[in-house]
Amino acid sequence: MKVTIDQALKKAVDAHRARRFREAESLYRAILSAQPKHPDANHNLGVLAVEVGKPHKALTDLKIALDADRRKTRFWVSYIDALIQAKQVSEASDLLQQAKSIGLADLIPNLVRV
């Protein structure tokens, strides 16, 4: 039985929520091997990296997700937060300004830490 990308993503998210990080990472990577620019798989893989204390590792995946779909506020928030945690405050500030310039200022109120 062949699993669709959507089914694999659901399984990955379920594993992620259950804190089965290795399983979730494996499923996200399987999705990305089929669709390297898949926004949700990249985003969730980046979020997972931040959760396990590796924000530097998260940055590439989160950038790919944001570049793939700049309308998703959570992509902006996750990327900016990872930049802050990776001690790349200047880059986070620049990205926050970009978000504000496209009208996302009210949607990102908790990122004043920059």
Order of alpha helices (4+ residues) and beta strands (2+ residues): alpha-alpha-alpha-alpha-alpha-alpha
